[in-house]
Every structure is written in structure tokens, then in C-alpha cells.
């Protein structure tokens, strides 16, 4: 089979290659997926670049955790009825050498989730990280029903879903920050009550005006290193700041403004969701997919051979939405 891989960290065009690999066979409890698509996420880009660890855990890495396709073989203990099932994947490359940037991937059966028949494989490649991250950020710690929510980066791969999901799960007010009018239109269509262009507006002032000076109950933050002071400033006393990303590994936190508000800060990474949280999130996500309740924003669809370009799109921030590779 053909797969993209790297055997050292570095710039996308310097280290990413295409090559032939043996087509994998599923073992006990596993399934093989003939992939149609592979999703490219910021975590894939950072790992390939060596920003987290310059030392590779494996001699060769086929990247990407997200993908979608059709199960074409099963191992012992997996019902044969799963053959032919349309699925999406999660954590395919988490602590594993072989992800979804390939024509086939073998995974534990539970890491492949049924994809409704009328949902495209391109959408399926956006669910494992972007959609589940957004959903957990909205659902955790009692959820957002009846609450006001600020989503930073409300047109991004995660933020676009988070705006919709906050609305679907009963938030009374959803505010989004964006960096352009194009992104603002996306956030508005997703259901944001107020969109703030942080490059031209004062976010703190606009949020306080929109909440009668109280601030929001929850901030869902894409970049805590950049937004830490602002997020603490706009959250109300006893409010939550849910953090799923940061542009820096270490962050200075304004202690006094945070402690006088009794601010709660929750960090999480979608790879490490507790099983009970993942099961609940997948069940909710499946219901929405079956109902056609979600908008999906795919910024680029590229062939597997263009994987370096895809990584550069994500790395540069030029992609307004998800980037998907077609692997078949």
C-alpha cells in the first residue's frame, strides 16, 4: 500500500515522503479500514515539526489520527458484519507508528465509529480531533445550558464546531472572536449571537457590553498563551475557562485577577479523554450527524501526494477550516 511518512522531524517539504508499505492485517480485536480520507490537524503538524519532542518514538511515522473509510477486514473476535461498514477513526496515530496518511490502517475495533450513510468521508476525517474537542469543551463540568459562552477562534476547525455545539446544547448566548470578516461570516452562520474581530475591536469591552457587565460563564480557548489575560478578564466570577490549545508551552497567569474571581481553569487534550466522556461524546455526535444538525467547514481537499502542502496550510493558519487528504 502507499503511505506518507517521515523518519525525522523538520519542515514538511524536507521530511514528508511517499512510500510503499506492506498492507497491514488485523489481529485479534482489530479491524482494517480502507481509507478514503485523512484529516490534518495542528497536533500532527507540531509532532512532525518536532515542536513537542525532536526525538521520534518510532523509526518511521505514518502521521494523522483522523480518517474515514470502509472496513474491509476484521480480526478474531470482531463480528464479520462489520466488513463493509463506513467508519471514522480516532487516535489512529496517538502513541502508534501508523496513522491514517495511508491507503489502509489497522486499529482496535472500538477506535472505528460508524459513519452515517449520508455523511461524506471528508466530514468523517474531521471528527476525531476537531469535533470531539469542541464537544468535550462544551459538555464538560455540567455543560453550557442556560449559560453565556465565548469561543475564541470561532471560525477555526474546533471553534466552528464549538459555536454550533454550544447553541445545540442550550447556551443562551454564544460569542465568538475571529480575525477577519470572512471568518466572522462563518461564525455567524454557525450560530454566534455576537462576532468580535479581535484585530479591530476591544474584546473585553465588547463582551462586557454584551453581557451587561457580568462577563461570560465559560470561555473555550484555542490559545491560552495569547488570550490568558483577556480570558480571565471577560469570564464572570466562578466562571470556567476551558483550554484545549496554546501557542507556547509555558504561560504566565495573572494570579490576582484570577483568584479574586474564583476562576476555574480546565485543561484537556482530546487524545486523553476518559472512556466515559468519549463514549458519551461519540453518542451525541452520532445523533447530530444522523440528524444533519452540524455544519462542516472543509477548507481544502488535497491528494495524499500533496501532504506537505496540506501540512503547510495548517501550519501557516491560512486554511479557514479543516484540511483533508484524499487517500484512495
N, C-alpha and C positions, 0 to 999 in steps of 0.2 A: 504494500500500500504506500501511497505518497503521504508524507507528513512534513510539516515545518518544524524546525528545531534550532536550538543553539547549544553550544558546548563551552561557551564563555560569556561573561557579561560584557555589555558595551552598547554602542549605538546600534539602532535597529538594522541599518543597512550594512553594518560591519559584521554582525554576528548571526543574524537570522538566515537560515538556509532551507532549501527544499531537498528532501532525500527519500530514498526507498527504505521502508522498514518492513519486517515480517508482519503480515496481518495477524493480529492477536486472536487468541482463542479464549473463550470464557471458562473460568474454573468454577468450582462449586459456589453457588450463591451469586454468580455473576451473570451479566448479560453483555452481549456485544451490540453496539449501536453503529449502524452505517450512517455516518454523519452527513447532514446536508449543509449545516451552518456551524460556525464557531464565533462566539462573541468575544470582543476585545475590550478589556476593562483596564482602568488605571492601575490596579494591582498587578496585572500581567505586565504592563509596561515598566513599572517600577522594579519588579523582580528581574526582568530581562536586562534592565539597565544597571543592576547591581546596587540600587539605592538602599535596599534593605540589608543585603549581605552580598559582598563581592565574590564569596566562595560558593560555588554551586553544590547543592546536596547530592546531585546525580551527575554522571559523566555527560549525558545528553538529556535535554529537557524539551519535550513537545509541549508548548505552552497552552494556556487558556482553560479555565474551569467551566465556562458556559458553552453549551452547544445544543443542537437538536437534530433528530433524525429518526430512523426506524430500527427497532430491534430486529436483528436478523439471525441471532443465535443465542442460546441460553446454556448455562452450565447446570450441573447436577443440583437438584433441589429447587430449581426455578420452574414454574409452570410453563409448559410448551406453548400455552395460549398467549404468552407474552410476545412470541415471534410475530412480527408484523405490526406491533404496537408503535404508534407515533409517540415520541418522548422528548423531554428536555432534561438536561443534566445539571447537577450542582456539584461543586468541589472536585471536579474531574482532575485538576492539577494541584489541588491542595495536598502537600506532603506526598505527592506522587510524581513520577518522572514523565508520565504520558497523559497529556491533556487532550483537548478537542481540536487542535490545529492539525487535523489529520482526516483521512477518509474513514477510519474506524477508531473506536475507543471501547475498551472493556472496563466495566465498572461494577461494583456491588449493585445488585438489583434495586435496592432502595434508593440509590442515587440517580435513578432514572424515573421521571414522573410523566404520567400520561399527558399528552398534549391534545386538547380538543381538536376534532377533525377540521373545524373551520378556522383554526389559528395557524398562521404560517410558520414555517421553520425559522424564518428570520426573527419573528417575535420570540419563538422558543429560545433563541440564543441570547435573549435579553433578560431572562427571568431569574437565573440562579444567583446573580450578584445584584444588578440594579433593582429589580422588582422586590426581591426578598429583603434587601437592605432597607428600602423605603418602607415596606410593610412593617418590619420589626420596629423601625424608628417611630412609626405611628402607633403601633399596637402596645408597645412595652409600657410597663408601670401604669396600668389602668386605662391606657388609650387616650383618645382626644375628644370623645363625645362631649358636646356642650362647651368645648374649650376653644380658645384662640391659639393659632399656630403660626409661627414664622418659619418658612422653609428658605434657607439660604441656597442660592444657586437653583432657583425654581424651574429652570429650563434644562438643567443637566440630566444626565442619564438616570440618576437616582432622584433628583429633585422633582422632575416632571412627574414621576410616579408618586412621589410623596404628596404633592399637591392634590392629585386626584384621590389618593387613598385617604388622606385626612378628610376630604369632603365626603367620601363614601362612608367613612366610619363616624360621621356625625359631628365633625368640628363645626362650631358656629361661625368661625371667622378664619379664613386662610389668607395669609400674606406671603408674598414671595419676593425675593430680591433677584435681580438679573443685571446683566451688563450691557444690554442693547435693546432697541425697540423690537427687533426680530425675536429675541428671546422672551421679551415681555409679552408678545402676542401668543407665544406658545404657552406661557404660564397662565395667561388669561383663559385660553381655550381649555386648559386643564382644570380650571375651576377656581383660580385665585380671585378673591374679592378685591385685593389691592396688590398691584405690582409696583415695586420700587426699583428704579435704575440707580444702583449704588454709585455709579460713576458721576451722576449729576445731582442726586438728591442726598439729603442727610437722612440716613436710615433711622437713626434713633428718633429724630423729630417726627418723621412720617409715621412711625409705629406708635409713638405716644399719642399723636393726634388721632390715629385710627382707633385707639383703644381707650379714649377718654383719659389719658394719662396713666393708665394702670400698667401697661405693658402686656405681653403675651404670656399665656400659660406654658407654652412649650416652644423652644427653638430647636429645629432639626438642622444641624450644622455640617456643611460639607468641608469646611476648612477652619478648624478651631484656632490654628495658629494665627491666621489673618483676622478672624472675627471675634476672638475671645472677649475683648473689652466691649465691643458692640453688643455681643450676645448677652453678656451679663447686664449691660445697660438697659436692654429692652425687655428682659424677662421680668415678670412680676415677682414679688415675694412668694417664697415657697414654690416657685416655678421650676421647670425642668429644662435643661439644655442636653439634648441627645446628640452625641458626637460620633460620626462614623468616618471622618476623614480629617487630615491635617497636612499642610504643605511642609511642616517641619517636625522633626522627631521630638523636640523638646519645646515646651511652651511656658512662658511666664504668665501666671494668672494674677489679675488684680484681686488680691485677697480681701481687702476691706469692703469694696463694693459687693463682692460675692457673699461675704459672711453676714453682712447686715441684712441681706435679703433672704438668708437661709436657702440659697440657690442649690439645687441638686444637679450635678453633672454626671451623666452616664455615658461611658464609652463602650462601644462594641464593634466587633468585626463579624461580618456575616458568616465567615468560614467556621466560626466557633459557636454558632447558635446552639443552645441547649436543645436536645432532641424534642422535648415537648413544645418548645417555641417554634422549631422548624416545622413540625407536623401541623401545628395549628395554622401557621402562615401559609404553608403549601395548600392546605384545605381551603382557606379563604381565597387565595389567589386562583385556584382552580375554579371555584364558583364564579368569580368575576370573569374569568376567561370564557367560561361556558355561557355566561350572560351577555358577553360583549360589552362589559362595563368600562373597560380601560382603553385609553388612547395610547398608542405606541409610537415613539418618535425615533425612527432609524435614520441616522444622518448619512450613512454610507454603506453600500454593499459592494464588496470587492472580492476578486478571486483569491484563492489560497496563495497563489504565486505573488500576490501583492501584499503579503503580510507585513513587510517592512513599512510600506506606505500607510497601512492601517495603524500600525503602532505609532507612527509619526503623527497621524491625525489625532489620536487620543492624547499623546504626549504634549502636543502643542496647544491643545484646547480649542483647535479650530473646528472640531466636529461638534455641532449643536445637536446632541443626541447620541444614540448608540452606534457603534461601528461593528459591522458583521461581515465575516468572511464566508464565502460560499465554497464548501469543501468538496462537493461532489463533482 
